[in-house]
């Protein structure tokens, strides 16, 4: 199908128009603006679609606009800012999309903006800070995006910010600390990111922080200890991370701490024993780790301890026998470990040790 018939404009009660994967459809007709009841317009996979006409701004009832995999779409019309009912805008894998119009800031009902895989997108307009209803912003995928606008601090409803695999992203704006509703921050694969701003400690609603494969990240700010709602901290394969700040012991809600592949990590701070809610501690492939602090015996909720291929780990502290909730202890590839402490026998009943 290359075009829509003119008669479709007579469907004045039409609420849903699904044109997904009409790969030969090159443009939408001007008369589509007459579909005043239209709430959902799906154009995913319309790979021949190069532009949207200005008339699309007249779809005042439109709530959902899906444009994923529209590979030739280079820009959005300024009139898109007139879609005042729009709640969801999906632009995943629009590889040719180079920028968003400033008028996007006028979408005051917008709750979800998905820009995953928009590899030509170099920056976001400052006006994005005007999206006061925005709850989810997804920017996953390799691109040339190097920074976020400082206006991001105005997104007071934002709960989820996903920036995975943004290899060109070098820093986060200091203003990110103003996102007081943020619950999930995903930065996996941001390989150029060297540090986090101190203001990250102001994210008091944050529950999940994902920093896996941030291979240039050398340290965490002391302010991270202020994240009192944090339940999950993922730092897998942060190969330049040399230490954890002592303030990490203040994360009293933390349940999962993943440090697999942190090959520069030489020790854990004594304060780690204060993580009384911690259930899972993963330290696999931490090749430079030589010992665990005695305070690890204070982790009374710990159920799983993974130390696989910690090849320089020479001994386990006697206090490990105090981990009465421990169910699984993994020691595969711990080549320097010659013996286990006798205290470990006390917690070996009905447990799994590998």
C-alpha positions as CSV (number, residue, x, y, z in Angstrom):
1,X,0.0,0.0,0.0
2,X,1.5,3.3,-1.1
3,X,-1.3,5.7,-0.2
4,X,-4.6,6.0,1.7
5,X,-7.9,6.6,-0.2
6,X,-9.4,10.1,0.1
7,X,-12.6,8.6,1.5
8,X,-10.9,7.7,4.8
9,X,-11.5,11.3,5.9
10,X,-15.2,10.5,6.1
11,X,-14.6,8.2,9.1
12,X,-15.4,10.9,11.6
13,X,-15.7,8.4,14.5
14,X,-12.4,6.6,13.8
15,X,-10.3,6.3,17.0
16,X,-7.6,3.9,15.9
17,X,-5.6,3.8,12.7
18,X,-3.0,1.0,12.5
19,X,-0.6,1.2,9.6
20,X,2.3,-0.7,11.1
21,X,4.8,-2.1,8.6
22,X,3.2,-0.6,5.6
23,X,6.7,-0.3,4.2
24,X,5.7,1.2,0.9
25,X,3.7,4.1,2.4
26,X,5.6,7.2,1.5
27,X,3.4,9.9,3.0
28,X,0.2,10.6,4.9
29,X,-2.4,12.5,3.1
30,X,-3.3,16.1,4.1
31,X,-6.9,15.1,4.7
32,X,-5.9,12.9,7.7
33,X,-6.3,16.0,9.7
34,X,-10.1,15.6,9.4
35,X,-10.0,12.5,11.6
36,X,-10.9,14.6,14.7
37,X,-11.8,11.6,16.9
38,X,-8.4,9.8,16.2
39,X,-6.7,8.8,19.4
40,X,-4.1,6.2,18.2
41,X,-2.0,6.4,15.1
42,X,0.4,3.6,14.6
43,X,3.1,3.9,11.9
44,X,5.8,1.6,13.2
45,X,7.9,0.1,10.4
46,X,6.8,2.5,7.7
47,X,10.3,2.5,6.4
48,X,9.5,4.6,3.2
49,X,7.9,7.4,5.2
50,X,10.2,10.5,4.9
51,X,8.1,13.2,6.6
52,X,4.9,14.0,8.4
53,X,2.7,16.8,7.0
54,X,2.0,19.9,9.0
55,X,-1.7,19.0,9.1
56,X,-0.9,16.2,11.6
57,X,-1.0,19.0,14.3
58,X,-4.8,19.2,13.8
59,X,-5.4,15.8,15.4
60,X,-6.3,17.3,18.7
61,X,-7.7,14.0,20.2
62,X,-4.5,12.1,19.4
63,X,-3.1,10.4,22.5
64,X,-0.6,7.9,21.0
65,X,1.7,8.4,18.1
66,X,4.0,5.4,17.2
67,X,6.8,6.0,14.6
68,X,9.3,3.3,15.5
69,X,11.5,2.0,12.7
70,X,10.6,4.8,10.3
71,X,14.2,4.7,9.1
72,X,13.9,7.6,6.6
73,X,12.1,10.0,8.8
74,X,14.5,13.0,9.2
75,X,12.4,15.4,11.2
76,X,9.1,16.1,12.8
77,X,7.0,19.1,11.8
78,X,6.8,22.0,14.1
79,X,3.0,21.5,14.2
80,X,3.5,18.4,16.4
81,X,3.5,20.8,19.4
82,X,-0.2,21.3,18.8
83,X,-1.0,17.7,19.8
84,X,-2.1,18.8,23.3
85,X,-3.7,15.4,24.1
86,X,-0.6,13.4,23.2
87,X,0.6,11.1,26.0
88,X,2.9,8.7,24.2
89,X,5.4,9.4,21.5
90,X,7.5,6.5,20.2
91,X,10.4,7.2,17.8
92,X,12.5,4.1,18.4
93,X,15.1,3.3,15.7
94,X,14.3,6.3,13.6
95,X,18.0,6.3,12.4
96,X,17.7,9.3,10.2
97,X,16.1,11.6,12.8
98,X,18.6,14.4,13.4
99,X,16.7,16.6,15.8
100,X,13.5,17.3,17.6
101,X,11.6,20.5,17.0
102,X,11.5,23.1,19.8
103,X,7.7,22.9,19.8
104,X,8.0,19.5,21.4
105,X,8.0,21.3,24.7
106,X,4.4,22.3,24.1
107,X,3.3,18.6,24.6
108,X,2.1,19.2,28.2
109,X,0.2,15.9,28.4
110,X,3.2,13.8,27.2
111,X,4.1,11.0,29.7
112,X,6.3,8.8,27.6
113,X,9.0,9.7,25.1
114,X,10.9,6.8,23.5
115,X,14.0,7.7,21.4
116,X,15.9,4.4,21.6
117,X,18.2,3.8,18.7
118,X,17.9,7.3,17.2
119,X,21.6,7.1,16.2
120,X,21.7,10.5,14.3
121,X,20.2,12.5,17.1
122,X,22.9,14.8,18.4
123,X,21.1,16.8,21.0
124,X,17.8,17.4,22.7
125,X,16.2,20.8,22.6
126,X,16.2,22.9,25.7
127,X,12.4,23.0,25.5
128,X,12.3,19.4,26.6
129,X,12.3,20.7,30.2
130,X,8.8,22.0,29.6
131,X,7.4,18.4,29.5
132,X,6.1,18.6,33.1
133,X,4.0,15.5,32.8
134,X,6.8,13.3,31.4
135,X,7.3,10.2,33.4
136,X,9.5,8.1,31.1
137,X,12.4,9.2,28.9
138,X,14.2,6.4,27.0
139,X,17.3,7.3,25.0
140,X,18.9,3.8,24.8
141,X,21.2,3.0,21.9
142,X,24.4,4.1,20.3
143,X,24.4,7.7,19.0
144,X,26.4,10.9,18.9
145,X,24.4,12.4,21.9
146,X,27.2,13.8,24.1
147,X,25.1,15.6,26.8
148,X,21.7,16.3,28.2
149,X,20.3,19.8,28.4
150,X,20.5,21.4,31.8
151,X,16.7,22.1,31.5
152,X,16.2,18.4,32.3
153,X,15.9,19.5,36.0
154,X,12.4,20.8,35.2
155,X,11.1,17.3,34.5
156,X,9.6,17.0,38.0
157,X,7.3,14.0,37.1
158,X,10.1,12.0,35.6
159,X,10.4,8.5,37.1
160,X,12.5,6.6,34.6
161,X,15.5,7.9,32.7
162,X,17.2,5.3,30.4
163,X,20.5,6.2,28.7
164,X,21.9,2.7,28.1
165,X,24.6,2.3,25.5
166,X,25.2,6.1,25.1
167,X,28.9,5.7,24.3
168,X,29.4,9.4,23.5
169,X,27.8,10.6,26.7
170,X,30.6,12.1,28.7
171,X,28.8,13.6,31.7
172,X,25.5,14.2,33.4
173,X,24.4,17.8,34.1
174,X,24.5,18.9,37.7
175,X,20.9,19.8,37.4
176,X,20.0,16.0,37.4
177,X,19.8,16.2,41.2
178,X,16.5,18.1,40.8
179,X,14.7,15.1,39.5
180,X,13.0,14.3,42.8
181,X,10.5,11.8,41.4
182,X,13.2,9.7,39.6
183,X,13.1,6.1,40.6
184,X,15.2,4.4,38.0
185,X,18.4,5.7,36.3
186,X,19.9,3.4,33.7
187,X,23.4,4.3,32.4
188,X,24.6,0.8,31.3
189,X,27.3,1.0,28.6
190,X,28.0,4.7,28.9
191,X,31.7,4.0,28.2
192,X,32.8,7.6,28.1
193,X,31.3,8.5,31.4
194,X,34.1,9.2,33.9
195,X,32.2,10.5,36.9
196,X,28.8,11.2,38.4
197,X,27.8,14.7,39.6
198,X,27.7,15.2,43.4
199,X,24.1,16.3,43.0
200,X,23.1,12.7,42.3
201,X,22.8,12.3,46.1
202,X,19.7,14.5,45.9
203,X,17.7,11.8,44.1
204,X,15.9,10.7,47.2
205,X,13.3,8.6,45.4
206,X,15.9,6.6,43.4
207,X,15.4,2.9,43.8
208,X,17.6,1.5,41.0
209,X,20.9,2.7,39.7
210,X,22.4,0.9,36.8
211,X,26.0,1.7,35.8
212,X,27.2,-1.6,34.2
213,X,30.0,-1.4,31.6
214,X,30.8,2.2,32.4
215,X,34.5,1.3,31.9
216,X,35.9,4.8,32.5
217,X,34.1,5.4,35.8
218,X,36.8,5.6,38.4
219,X,34.8,6.5,41.6
220,X,31.4,7.2,43.0
221,X,30.7,10.5,44.7
222,X,30.5,10.5,48.5
223,X,26.9,11.8,48.1
224,X,25.7,8.4,46.9
225,X,25.2,7.6,50.6
226,X,22.3,9.9,50.6
227,X,20.2,7.7,48.3
228,X,18.2,6.2,51.2
229,X,15.6,4.6,48.9
230,X,18.2,2.8,46.8
231,X,17.5,-0.9,46.6
232,X,19.7,-2.0,43.6
233,X,23.1,-0.8,42.6
234,X,24.6,-2.4,39.5
235,X,28.3,-1.7,38.8
236,X,29.2,-4.8,36.7
237,X,32.3,-4.4,34.5
238,X,33.2,-1.0,35.7
239,X,36.8,-2.0,35.2
240,X,38.3,1.4,36.2
241,X,36.5,1.6,39.6
242,X,39.2,1.4,42.2
243,X,37.1,1.8,45.4
244,X,33.7,2.4,46.9
245,X,33.2,5.4,49.1
246,X,32.7,4.8,52.9
247,X,29.3,6.5,52.6
248,X,28.0,3.4,50.8
249,X,27.2,2.0,54.2
250,X,24.4,4.5,54.6
251,X,22.4,2.8,51.9
252,X,20.1,1.0,54.4
253,X,17.5,0.0,51.8
254,X,20.1,-1.6,49.5
255,X,19.2,-5.3,48.7
256,X,21.4,-6.0,45.7
257,X,25.0,-4.9,45.1
258,X,26.6,-6.1,41.8
259,X,30.3,-5.6,41.3
260,X,31.2,-8.4,38.9
261,X,34.1,-7.6,36.7
262,X,35.3,-4.6,38.7
263,X,38.8,-5.7,38.0
264,X,40.5,-2.6,39.6
265,X,38.7,-2.9,42.9
266,X,41.2,-3.9,45.6
267,X,39.1,-3.7,48.7
268,X,35.7,-3.1,50.1
269,X,35.1,-0.4,52.8
270,X,34.5,-1.5,56.3
271,X,31.2,0.4,56.2
272,X,29.8,-2.3,53.9
273,X,28.8,-4.2,57.1
274,X,26.2,-1.6,57.7
275,X,24.1,-2.7,54.7
276,X,21.7,-4.7,56.9
277,X,19.1,-5.1,54.1
278,X,21.6,-6.5,51.6
279,X,20.6,-9.9,50.2
280,X,22.9,-10.3,47.2
281,X,26.6,-9.4,46.9
282,X,28.3,-10.2,43.7
283,X,32.0,-9.8,43.3
284,X,32.9,-12.2,40.5
285,X,36.0,-11.5,38.5
286,X,37.3,-8.8,40.9
287,X,40.8,-10.1,40.2
288,X,42.6,-7.6,42.5
289,X,40.5,-8.2,45.5
290,X,42.7,-9.8,48.2
291,X,40.4,-9.9,51.2
292,X,37.0,-9.1,52.5
293,X,36.5,-6.8,55.5
294,X,35.7,-8.4,58.9
295,X,32.5,-6.3,58.9
296,X,31.0,-8.6,56.2
297,X,29.8,-10.8,59.1
298,X,27.3,-8.1,60.0
299,X,25.3,-8.6,56.8
300,X,22.6,-10.7,58.5
301,X,20.2,-10.6,55.6
302,X,22.8,-11.8,53.0
303,X,21.6,-14.8,51.1
304,X,24.0,-15.0,48.1
305,X,27.7,-14.2,48.0
306,X,29.4,-14.6,44.7
307,X,33.2,-14.5,44.6
308,X,33.9,-16.5,41.4
309,X,37.3,-16.0,39.8
310,X,38.6,-13.6,42.5
311,X,41.9,-15.2,41.8
312,X,43.9,-13.1,44.3
313,X,41.5,-13.7,47.2
314,X,43.7,-15.4,49.8
315,X,41.3,-15.9,52.7
316,X,37.8,-15.4,54.0
317,X,37.3,-13.6,57.3
318,X,36.3,-15.7,60.3
319,X,33.2,-13.5,60.6
320,X,31.7,-15.1,57.5
321,X,30.4,-17.8,59.8
322,X,28.0,-15.2,61.2
323,X,26.1,-15.0,58.0
324,X,23.2,-17.2,59.2
325,X,20.9,-16.3,56.3
326,X,23.5,-17.2,53.7
327,X,22.2,-19.8,51.2
328,X,24.7,-19.7,48.4
329,X,28.4,-19.1,48.4
330,X,30.3,-19.2,45.1
331,X,34.0,-19.6,45.1
332,X,34.8,-21.0,41.6
333,X,38.2,-20.0,40.3
334,X,39.5,-18.6,43.6
335,X,42.9,-20.0,42.9
336,X,44.7,-18.3,45.8
337,X,42.3,-19.5,48.4
338,X,43.9,-22.4,50.3
339,X,41.4,-23.0,53.1
340,X,38.0,-22.1,54.5
341,X,37.6,-20.7,58.0
342,X,36.3,-23.2,60.5
343,X,33.5,-20.8,61.4
344,X,32.0,-21.5,58.0
345,X,30.9,-25.0,59.3
346,X,28.4,-23.2,61.5
347,X,26.4,-22.0,58.5
348,X,26.9,-24.9,56.1
349,X,23.8,-26.9,57.1
350,X,21.3,-26.9,54.2
351,X,23.4,-24.4,52.2
352,X,25.0,-24.4,48.8
353,X,28.7,-23.8,48.4
354,X,30.3,-23.9,45.0
